[in-house]
Structures are given as C-alpha cells and as structure tokens.
Amino acid sequence: EIFDDMYENWAVEDDEDLEPTVEIYNLLLTVYANCGDMKTASSILSKMEDSENEGVPSADMNTHIAIMEGFGKRDNLQKAEEVLSKMRIEFDPSLELFHSMLKLWKKSGDWNSAEKAERLLNEMIVNEDNAPNPTTETFCLVMECLNRNSHRSKTRLVAGKLQVLLKNMRDLSDNGNAAVNPNDRS
C-alpha cells in the first residue's frame, strides 16, 4: 500500500522525490521473495521487464539476483538456474550473480549441485560466454559445495578434486590473476 501511494503521488503530483527507482523495486521484490511470495515477486519482475510500463524502471542484475535467491530459498533451484541462464544470455554476468548461484548450490544439499558448481567454475576459468574471472571466494564456494554436497562414499574423489582446485588456484595466481590467492586464509 505504501508503495502504491508513493507511485500514485509521483505520477499524479510529479513529485520527483517519490520516483520509483530500480533500487525501490528491487527492495520490494526482495521483500516478497524473502517472505516466500514468489508469485508477487515474479509479477514485479515481469513489470520491470515489460518496456511498455511507463514509469517502471528496467530490471537490472540486482533484480535478477534477488529473484534467483528467492527461488533458491524456496528450494526451487531449477527456477534459480533458469534465471542464471537467462542472465548469462541477456547481460554480461557479474561475479555476484555467479557467487549467488554457488551459494544456493552449496546450501542445497543436492548431490548434483557439486558437479554444477565445478562446471560453472571451469567456465569462469576459461572465460566461457563472458563469464567473470574467478576469485579466491569463488574457489572456496566450490570447495564448500563439494565438501557439503558429496556422499561420504566419495571422500577420496572429493579430496582429489580439492587438490585439483588448489592447483588451479596456484596456476591462476602464478599467471597474474591477483584475485586468486591460494594462501588466503580469510
């Protein structure tokens, strides 16, 4: 109701202080997504993506991160992954977008998520489809995903994968990627 009043005051009274910005829409979308109302959150996203809606700002990367995280919190990783795929096509994907998806996979407990996280990291390493360069945090998220979402019977396999990831970190660091530091303890 507050948002509707603000929008009406902006539209009718032309009060620029009440102009609905993308940040306000993103906040509103995030509130609905965090409350589990993905129908309303998706409706807000649709309005932002519809270029016919005068006065409604266009969705940005943060809008899509919010909706993706909302789907992830509702254990709908498939929808979250669809948002990630869409963003990779429509925008130059940000590191934050990739990290958000990695965090969702890490929390999921789904054994397939570790493989997906590894695949996404490999795309980042070779810069496939304009993927952002990985950072130490990226590697840590993938390692945590492997550790958390792998069956106990695969302990040796996971240990071997972790060693490969550390080697990849060293290689990237040695080749001048200052964002990757295998000795970072943070």
LOVOGU-204450 format. One record per residue (C-alpha): residue number from 0; x, y, z. Coordinates in pm, 1 decimal. Layout:
SITE    i         X         Y         Z
SITE  NUM         X         Y         Z
...
***
This chain:
SITE    i         X         Y         Z
SITE    0       0.0       0.0       0.0
SITE    1     283.3     237.0      85.3
SITE    2     447.8     164.0    -248.5
SITE    3     119.3     217.9    -434.7
SITE    4      66.7     551.8    -255.5
SITE    5     421.7     657.2    -333.6
SITE    6     379.1     564.8    -700.4
SITE    7      46.6     747.3    -723.7
SITE    8     192.8    1060.5    -562.2
SITE    9     482.2    1050.5    -804.0
SITE   10     255.2    1000.2   -1107.0
SITE   11     -15.7    1248.5   -1010.7
SITE   12     181.0    1517.7    -830.1
SITE   13     500.3    1475.0   -1030.5
SITE   14     698.7    1462.5    -704.3
SITE   15    1048.4    1355.7    -814.3
SITE   16    1140.1    1262.4    -456.0
SITE   17     890.0     978.1    -482.6
SITE   18    1000.5     847.6    -820.9
SITE   19    1006.7     468.9    -811.0
SITE   20    1369.7     378.1    -874.2
SITE   21    1513.2      39.8    -962.3
SITE   22    1650.5      20.2    -606.8
SITE   23    1300.0      61.4    -461.8
SITE   24    1157.9    -200.8    -696.9
SITE   25    1444.9    -435.7    -611.9
SITE   26    1380.5    -387.1    -242.4
SITE   27    1011.3    -458.0    -287.7
SITE   28    1084.6    -766.3    -495.3
SITE   29    1335.9    -887.6    -233.1
SITE   30    1083.3    -845.0      49.1
SITE   31     824.7   -1056.2    -133.6
SITE   32    1084.6   -1317.0    -230.7
SITE   33    1213.9   -1340.1     127.1
SITE   34     858.3   -1385.6     253.9
SITE   35     808.9   -1672.4      10.8
SITE   36     563.5   -1491.1    -213.7
SITE   37     736.6   -1575.0    -540.5
SITE   38     417.4   -1511.0    -737.7
SITE   39     418.5   -1141.8    -639.3
SITE   40     798.1   -1117.9    -672.3
SITE   41     774.5   -1264.7   -1023.4
SITE   42     492.5   -1023.3   -1106.4
SITE   43     713.5    -728.9   -1005.5
SITE   44     994.1    -868.5   -1222.2
SITE   45     753.3    -900.6   -1516.9
SITE   46     650.0    -535.3   -1479.2
SITE   47    1015.3    -432.7   -1476.0
SITE   48    1093.1    -640.2   -1785.3
SITE   49     792.4    -503.5   -1977.0
SITE   50     915.6    -199.4   -2166.4
SITE   51     554.2     -84.6   -2209.6
SITE   52     521.1       3.0   -1838.2
SITE   53     587.0     375.7   -1827.1
SITE   54     739.8     489.1   -1501.2
SITE   55     857.4     141.5   -1409.6
SITE   56    1236.0     108.5   -1414.1
SITE   57    1401.9    -168.9   -1610.3
SITE   58    1527.2    -472.7   -1423.9
SITE   59    1899.7    -482.1   -1359.8
SITE   60    2142.2    -751.3   -1247.1
SITE   61    2046.5    -697.3    -881.7
SITE   62    1680.6    -752.2    -967.4
SITE   63    1760.5   -1090.1   -1112.7
SITE   64    1992.4   -1184.8    -828.1
SITE   65    1707.8   -1110.6    -584.6
SITE   66    1458.4   -1326.3    -775.4
SITE   67    1715.9   -1603.9    -817.7
SITE   68    1789.4   -1604.9    -444.7
SITE   69    1415.9   -1602.9    -372.0
SITE   70    1368.2   -1917.2    -579.1
SITE   71    1668.8   -2076.0    -408.7
SITE   72    1530.8   -2002.9     -63.5
SITE   73    1211.3   -2179.1    -167.5
SITE   74    1413.0   -2484.8    -273.0
SITE   75    1334.3   -2422.5    -636.3
SITE   76    1686.6   -2448.0    -773.5
SITE   77    1557.2   -2522.8   -1120.9
SITE   78    1393.9   -2178.1   -1140.8
SITE   79    1705.5   -2015.8    -992.0
SITE   80    1919.1   -2188.3   -1255.1
SITE   81    1680.8   -2066.2   -1527.0
SITE   82    1735.0   -1708.6   -1405.5
SITE   83    2112.8   -1763.1   -1413.8
SITE   84    2093.7   -1897.7   -1770.4
SITE   85    1877.3   -1606.4   -1880.3
SITE   86    2113.5   -1351.5   -1725.2
SITE   87    2412.3   -1509.2   -1895.6
SITE   88    2240.3   -1452.1   -2229.7
SITE   89    2095.5   -1104.3   -2169.2
SITE   90    2375.6    -939.7   -1967.5
SITE   91    2745.1    -965.8   -1909.3
SITE   92    2707.6   -1178.1   -1598.7
SITE   93    2856.3   -1040.3   -1279.8
SITE   94    3070.3   -1218.9   -1026.9
SITE   95    2797.2   -1152.2    -771.0
SITE   96    2544.3   -1340.2    -987.7
SITE   97    2773.1   -1641.8   -1010.0
SITE   98    2853.8   -1631.7    -639.2
SITE   99    2482.0   -1615.4    -554.7
SITE  100    2418.6   -1931.9    -754.5
SITE  101    2719.5   -2106.0    -598.7
SITE  102    2586.6   -2018.0    -251.4
SITE  103    2245.7   -2161.0    -340.0
SITE  104    2404.3   -2483.2    -463.7
SITE  105    2620.4   -2500.1    -151.4
SITE  106    2316.8   -2474.4      77.6
SITE  107    2100.7   -2709.3    -124.9
SITE  108    2228.4   -3045.2      -6.1
SITE  109    2168.8   -3172.2    -360.2
SITE  110    2446.7   -3404.9    -472.4
SITE  111    2420.5   -3278.6    -830.9
SITE  112    2497.7   -2924.4    -717.0
SITE  113    2866.7   -3002.5    -656.6
SITE  114    2906.0   -3105.4   -1020.6
SITE  115    2720.2   -2793.4   -1136.8
SITE  116    2943.3   -2574.3    -920.0
SITE  117    3256.1   -2733.1   -1066.4
SITE  118    3125.3   -2686.1   -1419.3
SITE  119    3047.8   -2318.6   -1354.5
SITE  120    3395.3   -2263.0   -1208.7
SITE  121    3555.5   -2424.4   -1513.8
SITE  122    3355.8   -2190.3   -1738.6
SITE  123    3487.8   -1899.3   -1535.5
SITE  124    3847.3   -2021.3   -1559.3
SITE  125    3834.4   -2042.1   -1940.5
SITE  126    3615.1   -1728.3   -1959.8
SITE  127    3341.3   -1911.3   -2149.3
SITE  128    3047.2   -1693.4   -2261.1
SITE  129    3197.8   -1384.0   -2097.3
SITE  130    3196.5   -1547.6   -1756.5
SITE  131    3368.9   -1332.0   -1494.7
SITE  132    3712.3   -1432.6   -1373.3
SITE  133    3705.3   -1645.7   -1058.6
SITE  134    3834.1   -1518.0    -726.7
SITE  135    3954.5   -1689.3    -412.7
SITE  136    3595.8   -1668.7    -284.5
SITE  137    3472.6   -1847.9    -596.8
SITE  138    3708.3   -2137.4    -535.9
SITE  139    3612.1   -2150.2    -167.8
SITE  140    3241.6   -2166.6    -254.1
SITE  141    3301.9   -2454.0    -495.1
SITE  142    3516.2   -2635.4    -238.4
SITE  143    3246.0   -2592.4      25.8
SITE  144    2985.8   -2717.0    -220.1
SITE  145    3195.3   -3025.5    -293.9
SITE  146    3251.0   -3089.2      74.8
SITE  147    2888.7   -3041.7     175.8
SITE  148    2705.7   -3197.0    -117.8
SITE  149    2907.0   -3511.1    -185.5
SITE  150    2819.0   -3850.3     -48.9
SITE  151    3054.4   -3981.7     218.8
SITE  152    3145.5   -4275.3      -3.4
SITE  153    3313.0   -4027.1    -239.1
SITE  154    3554.8   -3882.4      17.9
SITE  155    3864.1   -3981.2    -183.2
SITE  156    3718.7   -3845.0    -502.6
SITE  157    3635.3   -3514.5    -331.2
SITE  158    3984.6   -3493.5    -179.0
SITE  159    4133.4   -3536.9    -527.2
SITE  160    3903.3   -3268.2    -668.7
SITE  161    4002.6   -3029.3    -389.8
SITE  162    4369.6   -3084.4    -476.3
SITE  163    4296.4   -3006.8    -841.3
SITE  164    4116.1   -2688.8    -737.7
SITE  165    4415.2   -2579.9    -528.3
SITE  166    4644.9   -2646.3    -824.0
SITE  167    4415.3   -2438.1   -1047.0
SITE  168    4428.0   -2158.3    -790.7
SITE  169    4807.9   -2168.1    -785.6
SITE  170    4823.3   -2168.3   -1164.9
SITE  171    4589.9   -1869.6   -1193.8
SITE  172    4779.8   -1683.9    -923.5
SITE  173    5115.9   -1761.5   -1085.6
SITE  174    4978.4   -1636.7   -1420.1
SITE  175    4895.4   -1296.6   -1274.4
SITE  176    4537.9   -1330.2   -1150.8
SITE  177    4567.0   -1121.4    -833.4
SITE  178    4206.7   -1204.5    -736.0
SITE  179    4305.1   -1567.8    -672.0
SITE  180    4533.2   -1635.7    -379.4
SITE  181    4570.1   -1998.5    -267.4
SITE  182    4736.4   -1879.6      53.6
SITE  183    4447.5   -1652.5     157.8
SITE  184    4308.4   -1774.5     489.5
SITE  185    4003.0   -1546.6     504.1
***
